[in-house]
């Protein structure tokens, strides 16, 4: 199994969720996060004073999927989250050693 972690723009969350639902992914974890990459933040004006926003709001999505669904999942996220502009985000894929459903004790693919 793999853990697919995607960092995307917040307004793209609904599109990504719908896209994942269409391919049969029915469980995700969403966290509001802040960060920056090549965007390096930006300046804003508040009550006449200019200030720098170093960390930009993002959404982190974590999806546990069987190995055979990794490519389909990443493609769905890329297509739904892409705007073509800087700051669209990143996807990280890592190995999951074990998954256990607490309620039933199921492990592996059955636990997802």
Residue, then its C-alpha position, 0 to 999 in steps of 0.5 A: x500500500x502507498x500513502x499519497x500526500x497532495x498539497x494543493x490550493x484550498x479552492x481546488x479541494x472540492x474538485x479533487x474530492x469529486x475526482x477521487x470519488x469518481x475513481x473509487x477512492x472513498x476515504x481521504x484526510x484533509x488538513x489546512x496547512x501553510x507553506x511556500x515553495x517557489x511562490x515565496x509568498x507575496x505582499x499585501x496591503x492592510x489599513x494602508x500598511x504593506x506587509x509580507x505574507x511568507x506562508x500561503x494557505x494550502x490544503x494537505x490531502x492524505x490518501x491510503x491506496x492499494x499499489x494498483x491505484x497509485x497512478x490513477x489516484x495521482x493522475x486524478x489529483x493532478x487533473x483536478x488541482x492544476x490551474x497552470x499557475x505557480x503554486x498548484x502544489x505537489x504530490x508525494x507518494x510513500x510506502x505504508x507498512x501497515x494499516x489497521x482499522x481500529x473498530x474491526x481489527x482489519x489490516x491491509x487493503x481491507x482496512x482502507 
